[in-house]
Amino acid sequence: MPIEIDIAKESSVQAVLDNFPIQGGIKSVQRGLTVVTTGVEVTISPVDVNKSYLNVTNDYGGSTNRGFKGYILNSTTIRFDIFIGAYGEVAWEVIEFN
């Protein structure tokens, strides 16, 4: 089961990293840019979901109170879900640790 951290409840990137079980150096980094208007799945190279996390940034059109959820669905797929009719580009990276 993938580790899920609620970014909205954390005060900083450091707080997220403090809660992540890092036990070694970086093994791989995958990056991409995806246009999201509804839920979308993106295929990635295989990762160990227990040693990886997804980092995302976005540039949504419209109101700033719109949101999304991004997560590692399985070893080869990340998924983005959009809420309240939001849309835009999502820049993402999956970082896998040794």
C-alpha positions as a Markdown table, in Angstrom:
| # | Residue | x | y | z |
|---|---|---|---|---|
| 1 | Met | 0.0 | 0.0 | 0.0 |
| 2 | Pro | 1.5 | 3.4 | -1.0 |
| 3 | Ile | 2.3 | 5.9 | 1.7 |
| 4 | Glu | -0.2 | 8.9 | 1.6 |
| 5 | Ile | 0.7 | 12.2 | 3.2 |
| 6 | Asp | -1.9 | 15.0 | 3.2 |
| 7 | Ile | 0.1 | 18.0 | 2.0 |
| 8 | Ala | -2.7 | 20.3 | 3.0 |
| 9 | Lys | -2.3 | 19.3 | 6.6 |
| 10 | Glu | 1.5 | 19.8 | 6.6 |
| 11 | Ser | 3.0 | 23.2 | 7.1 |
| 12 | Ser | 6.0 | 22.8 | 4.8 |
| 13 | Val | 7.9 | 20.5 | 2.5 |
| 14 | Gln | 10.2 | 19.8 | 5.4 |
| 15 | Ala | 7.3 | 18.6 | 7.5 |
| 16 | Val | 6.3 | 16.2 | 4.7 |
| 17 | Leu | 9.9 | 14.9 | 4.5 |
| 18 | Asp | 10.1 | 14.5 | 8.3 |
| 19 | Asn | 7.2 | 12.1 | 8.0 |
| 20 | Phe | 8.6 | 10.1 | 5.1 |
| 21 | Pro | 10.6 | 7.0 | 5.9 |
| 22 | Ile | 13.8 | 7.9 | 3.9 |
| 23 | Gln | 16.6 | 5.3 | 4.5 |
| 24 | Gly | 19.1 | 6.0 | 1.8 |
| 25 | Gly | 20.1 | 8.1 | -1.2 |
| 26 | Ile | 18.1 | 8.8 | -4.3 |
| 27 | Lys | 17.8 | 5.9 | -6.7 |
| 28 | Ser | 15.8 | 7.6 | -9.5 |
| 29 | Val | 13.9 | 10.8 | -10.4 |
| 30 | Gln | 11.2 | 10.9 | -13.0 |
| 31 | Arg | 9.6 | 14.2 | -14.1 |
| 32 | Gly | 6.8 | 15.3 | -16.4 |
| 33 | Leu | 4.1 | 17.9 | -17.2 |
| 34 | Thr | 0.5 | 16.8 | -17.6 |
| 35 | Val | -2.5 | 18.8 | -18.6 |
| 36 | Val | -5.4 | 17.8 | -16.3 |
| 37 | Thr | -9.1 | 18.6 | -16.9 |
| 38 | Thr | -10.5 | 15.6 | -15.1 |
| 39 | Gly | -9.0 | 12.6 | -13.4 |
| 40 | Val | -5.9 | 11.4 | -15.4 |
| 41 | Glu | -3.4 | 8.5 | -15.0 |
| 42 | Val | 0.2 | 8.8 | -16.1 |
| 43 | Thr | 2.4 | 5.8 | -16.8 |
| 44 | Ile | 5.9 | 6.0 | -15.3 |
| 45 | Ser | 8.9 | 3.6 | -15.2 |
| 46 | Pro | 8.5 | 1.1 | -12.3 |
| 47 | Val | 9.3 | 2.3 | -8.8 |
| 48 | Asp | 9.1 | 0.7 | -5.3 |
| 49 | Val | 6.0 | 2.5 | -4.0 |
| 50 | Asn | 7.2 | 2.0 | -0.4 |
| 51 | Lys | 10.4 | 4.0 | -1.2 |
| 52 | Ser | 9.0 | 6.7 | -3.4 |
| 53 | Tyr | 7.0 | 9.9 | -3.2 |
| 54 | Leu | 5.2 | 12.2 | -5.6 |
| 55 | Asn | 6.0 | 15.9 | -5.7 |
| 56 | Val | 3.6 | 18.2 | -7.7 |
| 57 | Thr | 3.1 | 21.9 | -8.5 |
| 58 | Asn | 0.3 | 23.3 | -10.5 |
| 59 | Asp | -0.9 | 26.4 | -12.5 |
| 60 | Tyr | -4.7 | 26.2 | -12.5 |
| 61 | Gly | -6.9 | 28.5 | -14.5 |
| 62 | Gly | -9.7 | 30.3 | -12.6 |
| 63 | Ser | -10.1 | 30.7 | -8.9 |
| 64 | Thr | -7.2 | 29.9 | -6.6 |
| 65 | Asn | -9.4 | 27.9 | -4.2 |
| 66 | Arg | -9.7 | 24.9 | -6.6 |
| 67 | Gly | -7.8 | 21.8 | -5.8 |
| 68 | Phe | -6.4 | 18.5 | -6.9 |
| 69 | Lys | -5.0 | 15.3 | -5.5 |
| 70 | Gly | -2.0 | 13.5 | -6.9 |
| 71 | Tyr | -0.8 | 10.1 | -5.7 |
| 72 | Ile | 1.2 | 7.1 | -6.7 |
| 73 | Leu | -1.5 | 4.6 | -7.7 |
| 74 | Asn | 0.9 | 1.6 | -8.2 |
| 75 | Ser | 4.5 | 0.9 | -9.3 |
| 76 | Thr | 4.0 | 2.2 | -12.8 |
| 77 | Thr | 1.1 | 4.7 | -12.5 |
| 78 | Ile | 0.5 | 8.1 | -10.9 |
| 79 | Arg | -3.0 | 9.6 | -10.8 |
| 80 | Phe | -4.3 | 13.1 | -10.5 |
| 81 | Asp | -7.9 | 13.9 | -9.5 |
| 82 | Ile | -9.4 | 17.4 | -9.9 |
| 83 | Phe | -12.0 | 18.9 | -7.6 |
| 84 | Ile | -14.5 | 21.7 | -8.2 |
| 85 | Gly | -14.1 | 21.9 | -11.9 |
| 86 | Ala | -10.4 | 23.0 | -11.8 |
| 87 | Tyr | -8.1 | 22.5 | -14.7 |
| 88 | Gly | -4.5 | 23.2 | -15.7 |
| 89 | Glu | -1.0 | 21.9 | -16.0 |
| 90 | Val | 0.5 | 19.7 | -13.3 |
| 91 | Ala | 4.3 | 19.5 | -13.1 |
| 92 | Trp | 5.3 | 16.4 | -11.2 |
| 93 | Glu | 8.3 | 14.3 | -10.1 |
| 94 | Val | 8.5 | 10.9 | -8.6 |
| 95 | Ile | 11.5 | 10.4 | -6.4 |
| 96 | Glu | 12.5 | 6.9 | -5.5 |
| 97 | Phe | 15.0 | 6.2 | -2.7 |
| 98 | Asn | 17.4 | 3.3 | -2.2 |
